[in-house]
Amino acid sequence: MTARIVLLVTSPRLPAGLLTAAAWDVVRQHPVLTGAESELTTAVRQAGAEVTVVDGPATQRLLDTVAEHGTAVWLAGPAGDEALARELGLRLAREPGLAEMELMYGSWDPPGARLLDAVAVLDRLASPGGDPWKRAQTHRSLAGYLLEESYEAYDAISADDTDALREELGDVLLQVVLHARLAEELPEDERWTIDDVAGGLVDKMIRRNPHVFAGAEAGTLEEITANWERIKRAEKARESVLDGVALSQPALALAAQILDRAARAGLSVPPPLAATQVDAEARLGASLLATVAAAREANLSPEQALRRATLAYAEAVRIAETG
């Protein structure tokens, strides 16, 4: 029988006892070595396996165990023990007759597992002994950063730069997790956590997508959108179709959203005429609103159109500077 060393790697983000059937078989049938005591070593021992903690160089100890038993299992630590794997691989490459090395995954990170790391890191930074700047922030002091990071993500999307988008969405996520961590410091009757944020999102998505989660007929995209709006109105119990519109968004986007809300509600409210306004600012405002209404009728985004024109003008300015 071929001598072998099994490097057993597990996810530190799952409960210690959640191993695959193959992993349980190998730790029950062969001697197990590891570099430190942990919840995982406790779970493996409780399952009837023999676990030895190696204090010092592990490569030779593993080879000695293989020579005696034919197979040895190394229970890797949370970081995977890459240095040991590298050292062991080099040794076996030089002396291939000693043993074969096998990498076995006893458990895997589920999708979204690194979000747990993000929560843990932000908790450390916002706790006593962490980062004084983050501990000094409030929801209000961070509000501008949330907008800034969102605009930077928008820029990455506009540039079709998916690598930049990944990074910028990380910065947006930082704001979300930090706001949730700060909310844990609120008075007890106002306090909430990142789990409350995620739980509310999950519940909302399930409620508003009955064609996915409740067996309802999907219908057309228009029917799905109308059903979403109907469920949303029932949830919010709003008095106006304009309730919930973010008034702090850029004026062109705000105008487009209000016009859209009014149209979807079947309300025929014509924008004010520029000629009827009493001062220059009001006339300009009415003229701009009419332009936004015309853009909506043409199925164009006034925000995107002005951005495109402005960026083209900015490029012309740069050319003029160098000319």
N, C-alpha and C positions, 0 to 999 in steps of 0.2 A: 504494500500500500504506500502510495506517495505521501511523504511527510508534508504537512502544510501548516501555514500560519494564517489564521483568519483575522483580518482587521475588521472588527464589528463597529460600524459607525451608526449613531442614532441621532435623532433630532432633539436638541435641548429644549425645544419649544413645545414638546408633547409630554404628557405624564410619563414618568420613568418606566412603568410597566407595560406600555403599549409597544410591543415588539411583534414582528411578523412570526408566523409559525416556524419558518426556517431558522430564524434567529433563536427562538426558544429551543429548538431541537439542538442547535450547535452548542449553546451554553450549558445545556443539561447533559450533553454527552461527552464534553471535553473540558479539560482544565481551563479556567478563565483567569487572565492576568489583567491588571489595570494600573494606572499611575496614581490614583487617588480615590479615597472613599467618596461616594456620592449617593444620591437617591437611587440612581440606577443600580449601583452595586448592591444596595440594600434589597431592592426589588428582585434582583437576580438570585441573591442568597435565599430570600424567602421562597423562591420557586424551587429550591432544592439544589441549586448549582454551587460549585466550589469556586470561590473568587479569592485571588491572592493579590494584595496590593504590593507593587514593586517599588521599593525605595532605592532609587539610583538608576544606573544604565539598564535599559530594558531589553536591548537587542540580544545580548548574550543570554539573558535569562529566558527569553522566548525560545531561542535555539536549543538551550538545554532542555526545556520542557518538551519541545518537539522531539528531540532525540529520545526522551524517555517514554512519551505517550503517543507519538505519531502525529498528533494534531494539538495545537494550542490556539486559544482565542485571545486576542487583545481587545479589551473593551475600551474604545477610544473615549477621550474626554469631550466636553462640549465643543471645543474648537476643532476636533477631528484628529489631533496629534499628528499633524503633517510632518513635523521634523522627524519623529520616530519612523513614520512610513518611508520617508526619503532615505534615512540611514539604513533601514532594513532592506529597502530595495537595492541600494548600492552594494550591500554585503552579499545579498543573494545573487546579484549580477556577477560578482566576482567569484562566488562559490555556488553555482547553481545546483549542486548536488545536495546542499543542506536541506532545502525545503522549497516548496512553492508558496507564493503569497497570494491570498484571495481577499478581495475587498467585498464585504457584505454589508448591505444597508438593512439595519434592523428596524428603522423607521425613517420616514421622510418628512420634511417640512410640508405642511399643507399649504395650498395657495393662500397668500396673505399673511404667512407666518412672520415675515419681517416687519409687518405692522406692529406686532407685539414688541419687537426690538425698538421701534420708533417710540412707542409709548413708554417703555422702560427708560430710554435715554432722556426723553423730555421730563420724565418724573425725576430723574437724578438731577438734571440741570435746574429744575424749578423747586427743588427741595432744599432745606437748610444744608449749607456746605456746598451747594451747587454754584450756578452762575449768578452773580449778584444782579447783572443786567436783566436777565429773564425773570428773576424773582421780584424785580421792581416794576414790572410791566402790569398793565391793566387791559381789559378788553378795549377800552377807548384809546389807550396809547398805542395799541397794536393795529388799530383799524386801518391806518394808512398803509402799513406793510402788507396787509391782506390784499388791498387794491393793487399795490405796486407789483406784488408777485403774480397776481392774476393777469395784469397787463403784460408782464414779461412772458407768461405762458401763452397769451394771445399772440404776441409777436412771434414766438416760435412756431405757432400754428400757421400764421400768415406767411412765414418764410419756408414752410414745409420742412422744417428742421426737426425731425423726430428725436434726435439725440438731445438737442437743447430742450425740447418739450418734456422729455423724461426728467431732466434735471429741474426744470422750472416747476413741474408738478410736485416734485419733492419739496420745493420751497413753499408751495401752496399747502401741502400736507403738513409741513412744519407749523404753519400758522394754525391750522385746524387742531392739531394735537396740543399745541401750546395753549390755545384758548380753552380747550377742554381741561387741561391740567390746572389752569388758573381758576376755572370754575369750581374746582374741588375745594378751594379756599374760601368760597362764599359762605354766608351764613347758612345754617343747616336747612332752612326752609327754601333756600334759593339754589342749593348746591346740585351740580350734576357732573357726570363724568364722560369720558370718551365712549364708554359702553352705552350710555344713554343716547349719545349722538348716533352711534352705529345702529342701536336698536330701533330708534325712531325712523332712521332711513330704511331699514329692512321692513318694518311694519308698513311704512308708506308705500314702498315699491310693491309689496304684496297686495295691498288694498287697491292700488291704482292700476294694477295689471291683472284683472280677473281673467283675461283671455289666456294668461300664462299659468296662473296659480289656482284658479277656481273653476277651470273647465268651461269658461264662457266662450262663445263664438268670437273669433278674432275680427272678422269683417275686414273692411278696407282700412287704410291708414287714416283716412278722414274720420271714419267711425271710431277707431281706436282713440284718436285725439279728442274727439267730442266726448267720448266716455270718460277719458282722463279728466277733462274739464268739469264734467258733471259730478264725478266723485270728489274732485277737489273742492267744488263749491259746497257740496254737502258737508265735507269735513270742516271747512273754514267758517261756514255760516256767515259769510260776508254780506254787508249791506249794499255794497257797490261793486260793479265790475272792475273798478279801479283799485279796490282794496288789495294790498299786497304788492303793488307796483313799487319798485325801488326808486324813490324820488332822488336819491343821491347819484344815480347813474348819469353819464354824459347826456347833455340836453337833446342831441339828435336821436340817441337811442331811446331816451325817455319819451320824446314826441312820437316816435314810431310805435312804441309799445302801447301808449295811450290810444292812439288812432286804431291800432289793431284790436285792443280790448273792446273799444266802442263798436267796431265793425262786427266782431264776433258775437256781441250781444244784440246785434240788429238795431243799433241806435243810429239814427241819421242826424248827426250834429255837425253842421258845416263849420270849418275853421273860420276864424275872424278874417275879414277882408282888410288888407293892408291900408287901403284908401280911407277906411273909416276910423283909423287910429289917430289919436291926438298928438302924439309925439314921435320923434324919430326912432327911439328904441322900440316902442310898441309896433311901429310900422315895419321895422326890420324883423322883429320877432314874428309878426303875422306872416311876413313874406317867407321867412325860413320854414314856418310851420306848413305853409302851402306847398313849399318845395318837398318837405318830408311826405306830405300826403300824396303828392304826385309820384314820388319814388315808390311809395307803397302800392299805388295803383299799377305801377310798372313792374312790381315784384322785385324791386331793387332795395338794397340796404343803404340808406343815406349815410350811416356811420362809415361803412366800408367804402362808399364812393368818395366821401370827403377825405378819408384817410389815404386812399389811393392817389387822389389829386394832390394832396398836401405833400406826400412823400415824393411824388414826381417833381413838385416845385422845389422841395428841399434838395433833391439831386441837382436840379438846375442851378440852385444857389451855390452848391459845392463846385460845380463846373465853372461858374463865373468867378469864384474865388481863385481858382487855379489858372484861369485864362488870362 
